[in-house]
């Protein structure tokens, strides 16, 4: 039970973080055409 709740909470947290990263890095995401948001400085 507790493990299932932890897994669900982690999935929700990961989904929210992924959505925030996509909104923050949208120009780079669109320009590079990759689904992975750049880390660190971002643009090279």
Order of alpha helices (4+ residues) and beta strands (2+ residues): alpha-alpha
